[in-house]
Structure formats: structure tokens, C-alpha cells
């Protein structure tokens, strides 16, 4: 932030600079409140200041801070960033949230915008202390220089920021909806081809149904002893559940810890074109398509198709809701707390497919083309969302450099 001692605003004179602690105070009225709404860090949306909690009275077992609609609530605990709330109600909050009460010459919303400005956030970040759960050092924050203009100018700035941010938020909401639509377009087509679980096959006489074990070679991975360092190296990627479909497009993460040539002899190799599916835990059913030879651990089942089949067709079929529900049904039946499906049950799951390999390949080309198009749209909309967030940062920077006008953007 540039020095504002000599900066003049357009209408109302110079900006004044004081220590933050001179223009506001921290109200630490610490009690257990039983009849007021509660605000925790999880109830404040980062960057926007939106309240995500409930206005119903809530009792908590630990001490809390009391606040009113005259406070600004600032959260100081990582990993929660830019947690700033302007409450319009009375309540009590976590002691990791500080109720800040501004003095009469400062507007609450002006302080709110200052706290979420990137320059301020970086300065506050520099005060974090503590290894396990770092906290902002609020004593240092109170010593920050806080530049502010006259009340009329503060009102003007807040009004302009409100108008800009409202327009940006609408544009962002539209981009997010378009992003969601782009993602759903592919999934809708996928489910349309493969139908839903429990329904009869409606794909026509040219389709048939077989068990996975009848389509090729099924394997479950294994983990060579980690204590034997000679087992690990960069000879072949070693895939774990977190490496499967990690970008939600069926990809595998290859640049992780791999196996050495010695380690592979103690593990299992899956050929290029194999399908890998997580078979245990919260991500059961997550599926990926191998574009090179890999190995994997015991939490993954794999299928390597016979030559008469088009491998990627079966990858898409195994992504479908119809097949995923079969996996979940078997997985939950085997274990109530931790879903798991072993190789013998997995390879007995059935899947429908066209008898003709040429038709399988045609469908794959259609899926690939649609996936490429939707990815292109996703990239465009994600970029637009990122640009809108950067625009917010830029406007805030201008606002607190005394450069904000109605024609800033």
C-alpha cells in the first residue's frame, strides 16, 4: 500500500493514518451464552464474509465471545483465511474469532473491506505463529497503520465497492453455473448411453452382458515391503487410491513414488490400457485409465481387457452410474462401516457392451470428443472465475490507495 499521508481524495480532503488499535477495540466479553446464535470459523465463507451458520440459539461447552451488530468478526486461525463477517444480529462466537468494535469515525463496512484486501491479508499472514495450528498475532495487527478518509468519503468508497462487488458476484455466479452445466453435459450423455441401475438393458440386440472376469485379466495390486528401500525407485509408477482420477477425468498420477525393477518383481504389473478402480473406503468406485504400464497397491482392483475389446469403452462403462451403484451395493454389503469389494466379488460384476468392437470404438470417439469439448468449456469458465476474483483484488487495492472512482473498471 502506498503512503497516503499526502494523498487527497476528490471531495473530502486528506486521508488520515492511525494505528489500527486507535480506531477500533477488541471486545473480549468471554462467557458461555446459551440463548444466542453461535458463530464458528466454519460458519464464515472465506473472502465473501457470507454467514453459513444458523440463527437458532446454540450452546457450546467452551467459553465464547459476545458480539452485536456493531462488531466486525475476524477469524485468526489457519487454515481459515479471510474469515471476516459483518453480523446483523447478536450472538456468541469462537474465541478464535475476535469481535472488533470500530469508533465513531470509522464505518464497519469500510473496515471489513480493508481486512479482506490482499495487501492487508498478506501483512496479517506475516504475523502467524505456532507450528501445528498457526494463529495471527493480533497484538501486532493492532499496530498496523490504518489509513482512512473522512466519513463521507468512506461512504462513497463502500457504496462503489458494494456496486462493483455485486456485479462481479453475479458474473461469477453465472460463470459457476456455466461451469457446472459443462461438467453435467458429459455426465448426462454418459448416463444416457449406459442407462441406470436396476433397469433392463435397452441398448438393443447388438449388446450383450458379461462379468468383468470374462472380459480379460483381473488383478488386485500389492505393496512391496516399504522397509526394503531397494523396492522403490522410478522404474514404474506405483498407483495408490489418491492417484486415481485425481483430476476427475479418469487420469492417473504417474509422477509419484514408483517401484524399482526389483520392487516390480515383488509387486504386480498392469499393462497399458488397463482400468484401475479403488475398491475400499470413501472413494470406492473411483476409476482411472492407464496410458502406460503401472503397478498399484492392494486397495485397487484392475482389469486388462482381451484384444477383442476396446479398453476405453469399458473404462467409460465402469464410470457410469449403473455400474457404480453395483460397486457400492457390493461394497456396503461386505462392510457396514468401511465399504470394500474384494477381487472375487468385483470380477463377478456384470457390464453391458456392444458385441462389435467397431461400435465400441465409435462410442469411445464420441465420448472422447465430448470430453475434450467440455474440458475446453470448463477451462474457459474456470479462467473467467479466476479473473473475476483477481478483479476484486485489484479494485480493493485501488480503494485503499485512494484511487477508486465510479470509472475504475
Secondary structure as UniProt FT lines:
FT   TURN            5..6
FT   STRAND          8..9
FT   TURN            10..12
FT   STRAND          13..14
FT   STRAND          16..19
FT   HELIX           20..23
FT   STRAND          24..27
FT   STRAND          30..31
FT   STRAND          37..39
FT   HELIX           41..43
FT   TURN            46..48
FT   STRAND          64..67
FT   TURN            69..70
FT   STRAND          71..75
FT   TURN            78..79
FT   STRAND          84..85
FT   STRAND          91..93
FT   TURN            95..96
FT   STRAND          97..102
FT   TURN            104..105
FT   HELIX           108..116
FT   HELIX           118..125
FT   TURN            126..127
FT   HELIX           138..142
FT   STRAND          145..148
FT   HELIX           151..194
FT   TURN            197..198
FT   TURN            205..206
FT   STRAND          207..211
FT   HELIX           212..214
FT   STRAND          216..220
FT   TURN            226..227
FT   HELIX           229..231
FT   STRAND          232..233
FT   STRAND          236..239
FT   HELIX           241..243
FT   TURN            245..247
FT   STRAND          258..259
FT   HELIX           261..266
FT   STRAND          269..270
FT   TURN            272..273
FT   STRAND          275..278
FT   TURN            282..285
FT   STRAND          287..289
FT   STRAND          294..296
FT   TURN            298..299
FT   STRAND          300..305
FT   TURN            307..308
FT   HELIX           311..319
FT   HELIX           321..334
FT   HELIX           343..346
FT   TURN            347..348
FT   STRAND          350..354
FT   HELIX           357..399
FT   TURN            400..402
FT   TURN            406..407
//
